[in-house]
Amino acid sequence: MARFIKPTIEEIKVYAAEVFPQLDVGRFYDHYEMVGWVVGKNKPMKNWQAAVRLWKRNYEEWTGIRAKQDEQPDWKSRYNAAQQPS
């Protein structure tokens, strides 16, 4: 199994813009920084994108509001494009 690599805030922003634009990226990042990027009872995180989707589902359940989603989920291309100098 591949070793987990902590995402950058920019990676989270780009991914969240497509699957969960309402995500407070700073809160998400700070939460997992605080707990050492572990989930449950101290199990190392395996997939941060899945954690974003879980936060989306929780948001929808708790608020009763369906989260908006981008029509074109290609976050890696958008991230790579954002890294290119203008």
N, C-alpha and C positions, 0 to 999 in steps of 0.2 A: 504494500500500500504506500502511496506517495505521502510524503511528509506535508503537513499543513503549513501553508505560507500565509502569514497574516496579510490581509489586504490593506491597501492605502485608502485614505479617505476619498481620494479621487476615484479609485476603482469602485468604491461603494456608491459614490454619487452617480457615476455613469450607469451602473447596473440598476440602482434604485429608480433612476429617472425612467427606466423602461418598465419595470415591474411594480414599483410602489413609489410614485412621485411624492406621496405625502410623508414618506419616512423622514424622521429627524435624523439625518446621517450622523451628526455630531453625538447625539444621544446613543445611537446604535454603537458607534465606534467606542465611545467612552465606557459604555456598559461592558463590552467585551474586553477592553483594555483593563478595566478594573478587576474583572474576574479571571484574567489571564487566558482569554480565548478558550475557555472550557465551557461545557454545557452539562446540564443535569448535575450529577454528583461527581464533579471534577473529571469528567471525561473530556479529553482534548477534542476541540472542534475539528470536524472533517471537511465541512463545506459551508463557507460563510454565505454563499448565495442562497442555500437552503434556509439559513437563519433569517435572511431578509424576507424570504417568502413566508416563513412562519410568523414573523412580525406583521406581515401584511394580513395573514389570516386572522391573527389575534386582533388587529385593528378593526377588521370588518366585523368580527364577532362582538367586540366590546362597544363599538360605536353604532353598529347597524348600518353603516355607510359602506358601500362597495368602493374599494380603492380603484382609482383610474390606472390604466395600463397602456403603455405605448403600443402602437400597432406593429412595430418592427423590432422584435427583441434580438438585437445583434449588439449587445453591450461591448463585446471585445473590439469590434470594429470602431465603435464610437469612442472607446477609451483610447485606442491606438491613434485615431484621428485627433483627439484632444491633446495628445502628447506632442504632435508635430508643431514646430514653430510656425507662427502665422506670417 
